[in-house]
Amino acid sequence: MLKCYDCLEKSEDREAVGVCIVCGKGLCLEHIKQVEFPMRGGYPLPRLNLRKGLPRMLCRQCIDSIFGEDICV
């Protein structure tokens, strides 16, 4: 079973429930964060503008790298 990378760094043992779409590390419910990215077309919906963003799962480090540390997720 896949283990949470962030928990293993703290010598804890938790199973991962998902994977960060940016860096690929496994994360438990405590460490995984859902972020909505705006979608303006592209694969798989090239001509469709979605009314709301699609949920994506990221780790805290990737959120901080992409959006800055000031975002509250």
Backbone bond lengths (Angstrom), bond angles and torsions (degrees), N, CA, C in turn:
res aa  C-N    CA-C-N  psi(-1)  N-CA   C-N-CA  omega(-1)  CA-C   N-CA-C  phi
1 M - - - 1.446 - - 1.531 109.48 -
2 L 1.313 116.95 142.62 1.456 122.51 179.03 1.526 109.97 -71.34
3 K 1.313 117.02 135.44 1.466 123.09 -179.11 1.527 109.74 -106.16
4 C 1.335 115.59 155.20 1.458 121.89 178.19 1.528 109.20 -71.65
5 Y 1.312 116.23 123.63 1.458 121.87 -178.29 1.528 111.38 -65.08
6 D 1.330 116.97 -45.05 1.462 120.43 -178.30 1.526 111.31 -64.23
7 C 1.333 118.35 -37.07 1.469 121.39 177.57 1.525 111.01 -68.09
8 L 1.317 117.46 -40.63 1.462 120.42 179.66 1.520 111.73 -62.81
9 E 1.339 117.64 -31.92 1.465 120.26 176.11 1.529 111.72 -65.38
10 K 1.343 116.75 -24.11 1.467 122.04 178.18 1.521 111.88 -99.30
11 S 1.323 117.41 12.43 1.466 124.35 -177.97 1.524 112.55 62.06
12 E 1.329 116.94 31.39 1.458 122.67 173.42 1.522 108.24 -105.66
13 D 1.330 116.74 159.28 1.463 121.12 -176.50 1.525 109.46 -125.62
14 R 1.339 116.23 98.64 1.462 121.51 176.91 1.518 109.44 -129.50
15 E 1.327 115.55 146.94 1.458 119.86 177.67 1.521 110.16 -79.19
16 A 1.308 116.38 144.05 1.462 122.31 177.68 1.529 109.48 -78.80
17 V 1.321 115.50 144.58 1.465 121.05 176.31 1.526 111.56 -109.49
18 G 1.340 116.17 -10.81 1.454 120.85 -179.53 1.514 110.89 -164.84
19 V 1.330 114.76 -179.63 1.458 122.09 -176.86 1.524 108.82 -130.13
20 C 1.317 117.18 136.82 1.467 121.79 175.31 1.528 108.26 -65.08
21 I 1.341 116.63 129.77 1.469 119.76 -177.30 1.514 112.77 -74.26
22 V 1.328 118.41 -12.73 1.461 121.05 -179.32 1.525 110.59 -93.68
23 C 1.337 117.67 -58.36 1.467 120.23 -174.57 1.531 113.41 -97.01
24 G 1.332 117.56 -19.17 1.458 120.74 174.95 1.512 116.53 87.05
25 K 1.331 118.61 6.22 1.461 117.58 -179.36 1.522 110.72 -81.62
26 G 1.343 115.75 146.69 1.453 122.32 177.71 1.519 110.29 -73.20
27 L 1.354 116.17 142.76 1.456 121.03 -176.60 1.523 111.55 -138.60
28 C 1.336 115.69 145.29 1.466 121.51 175.73 1.533 109.04 -84.80
29 L 1.342 116.90 177.71 1.463 121.11 179.79 1.523 113.00 -60.81
30 E 1.317 117.35 -30.92 1.459 120.86 -179.47 1.527 111.73 -70.18
31 H 1.309 117.79 -34.44 1.465 121.29 -172.74 1.522 114.93 -100.83
32 I 1.316 119.20 -18.84 1.463 120.91 -179.11 1.526 109.30 -83.15
33 K 1.318 117.00 140.14 1.461 122.54 -179.14 1.522 109.35 -126.79
34 Q 1.332 116.03 140.37 1.458 120.98 177.49 1.523 109.09 -97.87
35 V 1.333 116.07 128.46 1.458 122.83 179.76 1.523 107.37 -127.72
36 E 1.337 117.44 136.65 1.457 120.55 177.26 1.530 109.54 -96.35
37 F 1.327 115.19 120.78 1.455 121.50 176.09 1.519 108.67 -97.49
38 P 1.330 118.40 137.96 1.473 119.53 175.88 1.529 110.24 -67.39
39 M 1.307 116.50 142.23 1.460 121.96 178.70 1.517 108.92 -117.34
40 R 1.324 116.69 126.48 1.459 121.91 179.19 1.522 110.73 -124.94
41 G 1.288 116.32 41.86 1.454 120.18 -178.21 1.505 111.10 94.89
42 G 1.287 116.72 174.14 1.453 122.25 -175.56 1.511 109.36 113.91
43 Y 1.296 115.79 175.70 1.461 120.20 -176.99 1.514 110.19 -59.98
44 P 1.294 123.27 135.76 1.473 127.93 -0.02 1.524 113.53 -93.01
45 L 1.320 118.21 8.10 1.468 121.80 -177.15 1.532 110.13 -121.55
46 P 1.331 118.47 73.44 1.462 121.34 -168.88 1.529 115.35 -64.10
47 R 1.306 119.69 -27.77 1.471 120.05 -174.86 1.525 112.35 -114.58
48 L 1.279 117.29 10.11 1.458 120.61 -174.58 1.523 110.54 -110.04
49 N 1.322 116.98 126.11 1.454 121.65 172.67 1.529 107.74 -96.02
50 L 1.299 116.13 116.88 1.453 119.93 -177.53 1.523 110.92 -78.44
51 R 1.319 116.41 145.05 1.460 121.50 -178.79 1.518 112.67 -70.42
52 K 1.325 115.65 -29.77 1.457 118.41 177.70 1.514 109.19 -138.84
53 G 1.319 116.46 159.27 1.457 120.90 -176.34 1.518 113.02 -67.59
54 L 1.306 115.57 159.82 1.454 121.47 176.33 1.523 109.92 -91.45
55 P 1.331 117.34 138.33 1.464 119.15 179.72 1.523 111.21 -70.62
56 R 1.318 115.58 137.86 1.462 123.06 176.90 1.517 108.21 -131.50
57 M 1.323 117.09 145.33 1.457 122.04 -179.35 1.522 109.87 -101.09
58 L 1.341 116.66 127.19 1.454 122.70 -178.97 1.525 110.25 -136.62
59 C 1.330 114.76 159.74 1.458 120.23 173.28 1.539 108.07 -90.03
60 R 1.315 116.34 165.09 1.461 121.37 -177.61 1.531 112.06 -61.94
61 Q 1.332 117.72 -38.82 1.458 120.85 -179.08 1.530 111.27 -63.38
62 C 1.319 117.84 -41.36 1.464 120.67 179.72 1.527 111.08 -71.24
63 I 1.329 118.13 -36.69 1.462 121.12 175.60 1.524 109.74 -60.35
64 D 1.333 116.24 -46.62 1.462 120.81 179.52 1.530 111.33 -62.58
65 S 1.329 117.26 -37.94 1.468 120.94 -179.54 1.522 112.15 -69.75
66 I 1.329 117.30 -36.86 1.467 121.74 -176.59 1.537 111.56 -81.92
67 F 1.336 115.96 -49.68 1.464 120.69 -171.56 1.525 113.90 -102.78
68 G 1.317 118.04 -14.78 1.458 121.18 -173.42 1.524 110.15 96.68
69 E 1.291 116.03 162.83 1.461 120.50 -174.51 1.523 113.63 -78.27
70 D 1.335 118.04 -5.87 1.461 120.59 -176.23 1.534 113.50 -84.29
71 I 1.324 118.06 -12.55 1.472 120.40 -177.16 1.526 109.47 -75.08
72 C 1.315 115.17 139.60 1.468 121.37 178.60 1.524 108.52 -103.56
73 V 1.321 116.64 111.63 1.471 121.74 179.82 1.500 108.17 -124.70
